[in-house]
Amino acid sequence: MAEHDGAPLAVIAASLQRERHRAGLSLTEVARRARIAKSTLSQLEAGQGNPSVETLWALSVALDVPFARLVEPSRPKVQVIRAGEGPAVASEHADYVATLLSSCPPNARRDIFRISAEPGTARRSEPHMPGVVEHVVLSQGRALVGVTDDPVELKPGDYVAYPGDAPHVFEALEPDTFAVLVSEHV
């Protein structure tokens, strides 16, 4: 798998603090809701650690904000993200990297990610916020994608949409599997 730059810890730290304060929640309460250690959240807010995509998703659900709001740095209005660039977060359990391409602007309800994955362990996701729908277009390789109980095999150019508020999976079946994922917040 290609090297990737993680989402800057300073951005994650500032975002977590901003969203926690906006919600009026304590470190203890956010950690409890996300089912992570308070010390882990404290480290992340201090700009330390190496958060997995699972940890950041759990925090986004606990804070009731889109995932992208936690990892995206501010950008100019015209944005170009070259292959291999952008805030990327790796899975803790699978060879899977989600790179944020575009977060949800005001009055819109979607985030766009570039996914790179390798065969091996599937990326299994817990349900996201109620009403989330995920849309995936496979660009390269082959993958099983969708609701955990009934994933669909995708080939390049194939598209699938499924409820992101149900357990779901992305499992690469070939090396160098790439996709675009749109997370729609309804």
C-alpha angles and dihedrals in degrees: 000000000000121000114263136192114237122229105278109266090222090059092048092046094050092044094051092049093045094049095042091052091044088055092046092233131144124234088251094053096047091047090049093049092047092044093233131122116274087230090058092053091045090052092048092050087051090054095252132122135036108268119206123223088252092057093047092047090051090051093048090053091045090051093040093232133122113270091241092062088068099051110028120100118212112275138191117260093257108057133181120180113192123211108280093024133098136065105310130186123194127216118250093219107031141039090258130127126189114201115193111230100171133000125210111282119213112294092014125097109208144084125201124214136181109221125205118184140168130207116268122068116025119236103243116193129201116224115287126213116318113277097023114144121191122210119195129189113187112222103178137004126009131286145173106234136173142042109008094238094050115020121175125228110238129197127190111304094018120129132203133178122196140162109279089195089072125068108279142178143212113194120176112220096185134038117266096024113175132182143165115236123195114195108203118199110204 
